[in-house]
Structure formats: C-alpha cells, structure tokens
Amino acid sequence: MKKALIYLSITALINIIIRIISKNSSAFSEWYAINIYPFITGIFGRITGVLPFAAVEILLYILILSFITGLVLFIKRLIKVPKKRIKTLLSAIVALSCTVSTFMVMFLFGCEINYNRQTFPEQIGLNLEMYSKEDLRRVIDEVIDELNKIVPRIQTDENGMFVMNRDKLNTLSGSSMLRLSEIDEQFNTYYPNPKPVLLSELLFTRTLTCGMFSPFTIEALYNADMPDSEIPFTVCHELSHLSGFMREDEANFIAFLACRGSGDIDFRYSGYVNALVYLINAYYNEVDRDIYIEMRDTIPEQVRFEFFYVSEYWRPYRNTPAAKVSSSVNDVYLKSNGQTDGVKSYGRMVDLLIADYIGRI
C-alpha cells in the first residue's frame, strides 16, 4: 500500500505540474513537440508497429476483462472477510487511482501537451483571414476540376463504387506524410503502419468513428469497414498526430495535403473527395438553393454517387445511443483541450483550404 501511494503521489504530481506548465507556456509545448515528442513516438511506434494488430485494441479488451475480474474478486473479498472491508475498499481505490493516473501520464506525454503548441498555420506561415463566398466557390471549382481529372483513372467495383488496393496503405501513408517535410521539417519523423481495428463495425462504425490515434500505444487506427474513399484521408489524418499536430481541423488539412501530394491516384481521390465534403457543406450555408444546385451539378457523377454511398453507409448509425454518446464525449474532449468550438472545430478546415488556395495563386 505504501509503495502504491508513493507511486500515485509521483504520477499525480507529474500530471499537475506538466499540465500547468504546458497550458501556460506555448514555448514549452513547442519545445516538447519538436525535441521530445518525436523521440517518444519513434521508440513506442516502432515497438507496437511490429505487431500486425492494434495493440491498443487488445489492451482495451485486457482492461475490460481485468476490471470485471477485479470487481468479482473485490466483491468476493468483501463478503468473505467482513472485518477487513475498509482496508479492502481502500486498497481497491488506490489500485484504481494508480491505473487512472498512469494512463493520464501516458496521455499527457503522448498527446495533450501538443494541443498547447503553436498552430500549424503559424508554423508554415499560412495567414487565416475572413473569406467571401466567392473565395469559397473558387476553391470548390478547383477541387472539382481536379476530381474531373482523377475520376477516369480510379478503379470501381461491379456496383460502380471506388475500390483501392489496401495493401499499399502501409507504404503510401508513411511516404505521403514524409513528403510534407518539404513544408515543415517536423513531418520528417517515423510513421508506423496504420492499423485496421479488428472489431471495426462494433467499436468504430456504431460510434460514427473513421479513425483514432492512440497516445497510449502510438498507433494510427482506422475503420476497416467504412468505404474505401474515406480510408487514405483518415489514415493520413491520424498519422498527422504523430507529427505533433493534434487539433482536428489541422489534422484534416494535413491529411488533404498528404493525399494531394502523394503521387497516388487513390490517395488523391480520397483527399479531394473528403475536402469537397467540407467545402460544399460550408457553401450550402452561404448561398441560395438554386446557386447551390448549379454548383452541385458540376460535381462528377462518380463523386456524387460516392457521396450517396458514404451517406447510406453511415445513415443507420447516426441516431443510435452509441453515436450520441460518442459525439458528446468527443465534444467534451475537444473543449477540454482548448478547442472551444468542440465538434464544430472540424469546420475550420474550410478556412485552411481557402488560405492554401489563395497562397498558391
């Protein structure tokens, strides 16, 4: 008990002190992201990267099993040894607190500090301003033009849906991220192979999750059941977190840049299709219905069919209790890490796309 209390005190102190420092010093967080974080991801990413499955998924099952087993033993001891109930209860509380504190430390160094660093636009000198709907439309037209060039080169199945060879995910996802080192040297880091979640439908699809970065095992996970058009974009999004960029709008933008510059037609298709979703959703709220329909009709038929297929895939899960809980938890998580708009922060990708476009013309 004494050793456990000492351990708990040390980890709790680390959690408190480092959190206070990082939240009040962007310079410290930036220094950590550049000098320490790549060292951590390089070591642990290589260790878990050897495994053909997602280590964090197995860890989750072990934790659930351990909790159930521990709860049974705890109740059994309370019944069998009534004179030591207080000691048993205190031991259980300390053990649980040590476990929670350990995971908090892992989350702190594997992810949380980076939320307080300099933003990605600041890193690369991208100026975010107020943009007009005309600016938005010009970006949409450019993306549609690119898709018109890409669509004839993609592969489709018997139903006309886009399909890709997932075997190339491991090679291309890492190389696409490394190409971004031309923009920012921090992208020149180690990228482990992305991992498909074994129970994707149960754990991810039912919670409307495309992918996830595990700061506990340094792994990029993706939903293996979702449509192929979402996979390269999602994988690059999760890998961007290994570069030290945690904000969701920035990770989406980085994923688009990685897909766009990948040199692979499937990755480019995924990047442009997913970027277009954000753009047209923003455009829908800015213009009259007739103008929106005029724009929509310029989108390649294959892409419109893709939108329909993806929407139909997710539709049965949108209003389930699991999806609502997941959205609420995600909203709280984003706000707790400084993204005060919560889930709405994903929409800021549009400003980044427009700024990127204006910066290139």
C-alpha positions as CSV (number, residue, x, y, z in Angstrom):
1,M,0.0,0.0,0.0
2,K,2.8,2.4,0.9
3,K,4.6,1.9,-2.4
4,A,1.4,2.3,-4.3
5,L,0.7,5.6,-2.5
6,I,4.2,6.9,-3.3
7,Y,3.7,5.9,-7.0
8,L,0.3,7.6,-7.0
9,S,1.7,10.8,-5.5
10,I,4.6,11.0,-8.0
11,T,2.3,10.4,-11.1
12,A,-0.3,12.8,-9.8
13,L,2.4,15.5,-9.2
14,I,3.7,15.0,-12.8
15,N,0.2,15.3,-14.2
16,I,-0.4,18.5,-12.3
17,I,2.9,20.3,-12.8
18,I,3.4,19.4,-16.5
19,R,-0.2,20.3,-17.4
20,I,0.1,23.7,-15.7
21,I,3.3,24.4,-17.5
22,S,2.1,23.4,-20.9
23,K,-1.2,25.2,-20.7
24,N,0.6,28.4,-19.7
25,S,3.6,28.2,-21.9
26,S,3.3,27.6,-25.6
27,A,7.1,27.9,-25.8
28,F,7.4,24.8,-23.6
29,S,4.8,22.9,-25.6
30,E,6.5,23.8,-28.8
31,W,9.9,22.7,-27.5
32,Y,8.4,19.5,-26.3
33,A,6.7,18.8,-29.7
34,I,9.9,19.4,-31.6
35,N,12.5,17.8,-29.4
36,I,10.9,15.2,-27.2
37,Y,7.7,14.0,-28.8
38,P,9.4,12.6,-32.0
39,F,11.7,10.6,-29.7
40,I,8.7,9.1,-27.8
41,T,6.8,8.3,-31.0
42,G,9.9,6.8,-32.6
43,I,10.5,4.4,-29.8
44,F,7.0,3.3,-29.0
45,G,5.8,3.5,-32.6
46,R,8.5,1.0,-33.6
47,I,7.7,-1.3,-30.7
48,T,3.9,-1.5,-31.3
49,G,4.4,-1.2,-35.1
50,V,5.9,-4.7,-35.1
51,L,2.5,-6.1,-34.2
52,P,0.1,-7.0,-37.1
53,F,-2.8,-5.9,-34.9
54,A,-3.7,-2.8,-33.0
55,A,-2.1,-3.1,-29.6
56,V,-4.5,-0.6,-28.0
57,E,-7.5,-2.7,-29.1
58,I,-6.1,-5.7,-27.3
59,L,-5.2,-3.5,-24.4
60,L,-8.8,-2.4,-24.2
61,Y,-10.1,-6.0,-24.1
62,I,-7.5,-6.8,-21.4
63,L,-8.6,-3.8,-19.3
64,I,-12.2,-4.7,-19.6
65,L,-11.5,-8.3,-18.6
66,S,-9.2,-7.2,-15.7
67,F,-11.8,-4.8,-14.4
68,I,-14.6,-7.4,-14.4
69,T,-12.2,-10.0,-12.8
70,G,-11.1,-7.4,-10.2
71,L,-14.7,-6.4,-9.4
72,V,-15.7,-10.0,-8.8
73,L,-12.7,-10.6,-6.6
74,F,-13.3,-7.4,-4.7
75,I,-17.0,-8.3,-4.0
76,K,-16.0,-11.8,-3.1
77,R,-13.4,-10.5,-0.5
78,L,-15.9,-8.0,0.9
79,I,-18.3,-10.9,1.6
80,K,-15.7,-13.4,2.9
81,V,-13.6,-11.0,5.0
82,P,-16.1,-8.5,6.5
83,K,-13.6,-7.4,9.2
84,K,-11.2,-6.0,6.5
85,R,-13.8,-4.3,4.3
86,I,-12.4,-0.8,4.9
87,K,-8.9,-2.0,4.1
88,T,-10.1,-3.9,1.0
89,L,-12.0,-0.8,-0.2
90,L,-9.0,1.5,0.3
91,S,-6.7,-0.9,-1.5
92,A,-9.1,-1.1,-4.4
93,I,-9.4,2.7,-4.6
94,V,-5.6,3.1,-4.5
95,A,-5.1,0.5,-7.2
96,L,-7.8,2.1,-9.5
97,S,-6.3,5.5,-8.8
98,C,-2.8,4.3,-9.8
99,T,-4.2,2.9,-13.0
100,V,-6.0,6.0,-13.9
101,S,-3.0,8.2,-13.0
102,T,-0.7,6.1,-15.2
103,F,-3.0,6.5,-18.2
104,M,-3.2,10.2,-17.6
105,V,0.6,10.5,-17.7
106,M,0.7,8.5,-20.9
107,F,-2.0,10.7,-22.4
108,L,-0.2,13.8,-21.3
109,F,3.1,12.9,-22.9
110,G,1.6,11.1,-25.9
111,C,-0.8,13.8,-26.9
112,E,-2.1,16.5,-24.6
113,I,1.0,18.8,-24.4
114,N,0.9,19.2,-28.1
115,Y,-2.5,20.8,-28.0
116,N,-0.8,23.9,-26.5
117,R,1.9,24.3,-29.1
118,Q,2.0,26.8,-32.0
119,T,-0.8,26.1,-34.6
120,F,0.1,24.5,-37.9
121,P,-0.9,27.6,-39.9
122,E,1.5,29.7,-37.8
123,Q,4.2,27.0,-38.3
124,I,4.1,27.3,-42.1
125,G,3.2,31.0,-42.3
126,L,-0.4,30.5,-43.6
127,N,-2.5,33.6,-43.0
128,L,-6.1,32.9,-42.0
129,E,-8.5,35.8,-42.8
130,M,-12.1,36.4,-43.4
131,Y,-13.1,34.9,-46.7
132,S,-16.0,35.6,-49.1
133,K,-18.4,33.1,-50.6
134,E,-16.7,33.9,-53.9
135,D,-13.3,32.7,-52.5
136,L,-15.1,29.6,-51.3
137,R,-16.6,28.9,-54.7
138,R,-13.2,29.3,-56.4
139,V,-11.7,26.7,-54.2
140,I,-14.7,24.4,-54.8
141,D,-14.3,24.8,-58.6
142,E,-10.6,24.0,-58.3
143,V,-11.3,20.8,-56.3
144,I,-14.0,19.8,-58.8
145,D,-11.6,20.4,-61.7
146,E,-9.0,18.1,-60.1
147,L,-11.6,15.4,-59.5
148,N,-12.7,15.6,-63.1
149,K,-9.1,14.6,-64.0
150,I,-8.8,11.9,-61.3
151,V,-12.1,10.1,-61.7
152,P,-11.4,8.5,-65.1
153,R,-8.3,6.8,-63.6
154,I,-9.8,5.2,-60.4
155,Q,-10.9,1.6,-60.1
156,T,-14.6,0.8,-59.3
157,D,-16.4,-2.4,-58.5
158,E,-19.4,-4.0,-60.2
159,N,-21.7,-1.5,-58.4
160,G,-19.7,1.4,-59.6
161,M,-18.1,2.2,-56.2
162,F,-14.5,3.3,-55.8
163,V,-12.2,0.5,-54.6
164,M,-8.5,0.6,-53.8
165,N,-5.8,-1.9,-53.1
166,R,-5.4,-1.6,-49.3
167,D,-2.1,-3.4,-49.4
168,K,-0.4,-0.1,-50.4
169,L,-1.7,1.8,-47.4
170,N,1.3,1.0,-45.3
171,T,3.8,2.2,-47.8
172,L,2.0,5.2,-49.2
173,S,0.6,6.6,-46.0
174,G,4.1,7.0,-44.5
175,S,5.7,8.2,-47.7
176,S,2.9,10.7,-48.3
177,M,3.4,12.2,-44.8
178,L,7.2,12.3,-45.3
179,R,6.7,14.4,-48.4
180,L,5.3,17.1,-46.3
181,S,8.7,17.6,-44.7
182,E,9.2,20.0,-47.7
183,I,6.6,22.2,-46.0
184,D,7.7,21.7,-42.4
185,E,10.7,19.7,-41.2
186,Q,8.7,18.2,-38.3
187,F,7.0,15.9,-40.7
188,N,10.3,14.1,-41.2
189,T,9.6,11.6,-38.4
190,Y,8.8,7.9,-38.0
191,Y,5.4,6.7,-39.1
192,P,4.3,3.3,-38.1
193,N,1.9,1.3,-40.3
194,P,-1.7,2.3,-39.8
195,K,-3.8,-0.5,-38.1
196,P,-7.3,-1.7,-39.0
197,V,-9.4,-2.2,-36.0
198,L,-10.5,-5.9,-35.7
199,L,-14.0,-5.1,-34.4
200,S,-14.4,-2.0,-36.7
201,E,-18.2,-2.3,-37.1
202,L,-18.8,-2.7,-33.3
203,L,-16.2,-0.2,-32.0
204,F,-16.0,2.4,-34.8
205,T,-18.9,2.3,-37.2
206,R,-21.5,2.2,-34.4
207,T,-19.9,5.3,-32.8
208,L,-19.5,7.1,-36.2
209,T,-15.7,6.9,-36.0
210,C,-13.5,6.8,-39.0
211,G,-10.2,6.6,-37.2
212,M,-8.3,7.2,-34.0
213,F,-4.9,8.0,-32.8
214,S,-3.8,6.1,-29.6
215,P,-1.4,8.2,-27.5
216,F,-1.0,5.1,-25.2
217,T,0.5,2.8,-27.8
218,I,1.4,5.4,-30.5
219,E,-0.8,3.8,-33.2
220,A,-2.9,5.2,-36.0
221,L,-6.1,3.2,-36.3
222,Y,-8.8,3.2,-39.0
223,N,-12.2,1.7,-39.5
224,A,-11.7,-1.2,-41.9
225,D,-15.4,-1.4,-42.7
226,M,-16.0,2.1,-44.0
227,P,-16.0,2.9,-47.7
228,D,-12.6,2.9,-49.4
229,S,-12.8,6.6,-50.3
230,E,-12.5,7.6,-46.6
231,I,-9.6,5.4,-45.7
232,P,-6.4,7.2,-47.1
233,F,-7.7,10.5,-45.9
234,T,-8.4,9.1,-42.4
235,V,-5.1,7.3,-42.2
236,C,-3.2,10.5,-43.0
237,H,-5.3,12.4,-40.5
238,E,-4.3,10.0,-37.7
239,L,-0.7,9.9,-38.8
240,S,-0.6,13.7,-38.6
241,H,-0.9,13.4,-34.9
242,L,2.4,11.5,-34.8
243,S,3.9,14.7,-36.2
244,G,2.8,16.5,-33.1
245,F,-0.3,18.3,-34.6
246,M,-3.3,17.4,-32.5
247,R,-6.0,19.9,-33.5
248,E,-8.7,18.2,-35.6
249,D,-9.1,20.9,-38.2
250,E,-5.3,21.0,-38.7
251,A,-5.1,17.2,-38.9
252,N,-7.8,17.2,-41.6
253,F,-5.9,19.9,-43.6
254,I,-2.7,18.0,-43.2
255,A,-4.4,14.8,-44.4
256,F,-5.6,16.7,-47.5
257,L,-2.1,18.0,-48.2
258,A,-0.6,14.5,-47.8
259,C,-3.2,12.9,-50.1
260,R,-2.8,15.7,-52.7
261,G,1.0,15.3,-52.8
262,S,1.1,11.5,-52.5
263,G,1.6,10.9,-56.2
264,D,-1.0,8.1,-56.0
265,I,-4.4,8.4,-57.7
266,D,-6.3,6.6,-55.0
267,F,-4.9,8.8,-52.2
268,R,-5.5,11.9,-54.3
269,Y,-9.1,10.8,-54.9
270,S,-9.7,10.3,-51.2
271,G,-8.1,13.7,-50.3
272,Y,-10.1,15.7,-52.8
273,V,-13.4,13.9,-52.2
274,N,-13.2,14.5,-48.4
275,A,-12.1,18.1,-48.8
276,L,-15.1,18.7,-51.1
277,V,-17.5,17.5,-48.4
278,Y,-16.3,20.2,-46.1
279,L,-16.3,22.8,-48.8
280,I,-19.8,22.2,-50.2
281,N,-21.3,21.9,-46.7
282,A,-20.0,25.4,-46.0
283,Y,-21.2,26.6,-49.4
284,Y,-24.7,25.3,-48.7
285,N,-25.0,27.6,-45.7
286,E,-23.8,30.6,-47.7
287,V,-25.8,30.7,-50.9
288,D,-29.4,30.3,-52.2
289,R,-30.6,26.8,-53.1
290,D,-30.5,27.5,-56.8
291,I,-26.9,28.6,-56.8
292,Y,-26.0,25.6,-54.7
293,I,-27.7,23.2,-57.1
294,E,-25.9,24.8,-60.0
295,M,-22.6,24.1,-58.3
296,R,-23.6,20.6,-57.3
297,D,-24.4,19.7,-60.9
298,T,-20.8,20.4,-61.9
299,I,-19.5,17.7,-59.5
300,P,-18.6,14.5,-61.4
301,E,-21.3,11.9,-61.3
302,Q,-19.0,9.3,-59.8
303,V,-18.3,11.7,-56.9
304,R,-22.0,12.4,-56.3
305,F,-22.6,8.7,-56.3
306,E,-19.7,8.3,-53.8
307,F,-21.3,10.9,-51.5
308,F,-24.6,9.0,-51.6
309,Y,-22.9,5.7,-50.9
310,V,-20.9,7.0,-48.0
311,S,-24.1,8.7,-46.6
312,E,-26.1,5.5,-46.9
313,Y,-23.3,3.5,-45.1
314,W,-23.4,5.8,-42.1
315,R,-27.1,6.5,-42.0
316,P,-28.3,3.5,-39.9
317,Y,-25.9,4.5,-37.1
318,R,-26.4,8.3,-36.9
319,N,-29.1,8.4,-34.2
320,T,-28.1,5.4,-32.2
321,P,-27.3,5.8,-28.4
322,A,-23.7,4.8,-29.1
323,A,-23.3,7.6,-31.7
324,K,-24.8,10.2,-29.5
325,V,-22.6,9.2,-26.5
326,S,-19.5,9.2,-28.8
327,S,-20.3,12.7,-30.1
328,S,-20.9,14.1,-26.6
329,V,-17.6,12.6,-25.3
330,N,-15.7,13.8,-28.4
331,D,-17.2,17.3,-27.9
332,V,-16.1,17.4,-24.2
333,Y,-12.7,16.1,-25.2
334,L,-12.1,18.7,-27.8
335,K,-13.2,21.5,-25.5
336,S,-11.1,20.3,-22.6
337,N,-8.0,20.5,-24.9
338,G,-8.6,24.1,-25.9
339,Q,-10.8,23.6,-29.0
340,T,-13.6,25.8,-27.6
341,D,-15.9,25.2,-30.5
342,G,-16.0,21.5,-29.7
343,V,-17.0,19.3,-32.6
344,K,-17.6,22.5,-34.7
345,S,-13.8,22.9,-34.9
346,Y,-13.8,20.4,-37.8
347,G,-15.4,23.2,-39.9
348,R,-12.3,25.4,-39.7
349,M,-10.7,23.2,-42.3
350,V,-12.5,25.2,-44.9
351,D,-10.6,28.4,-43.9
352,L,-7.4,26.4,-44.2
353,L,-8.3,25.2,-47.6
354,I,-9.1,28.6,-48.8
355,A,-5.9,30.1,-47.3
356,D,-3.9,27.4,-49.1
357,Y,-5.6,28.2,-52.4
358,I,-5.1,31.9,-52.1
359,G,-1.4,31.3,-51.1
360,R,-0.9,29.5,-54.3
361,I,-2.4,32.0,-56.8
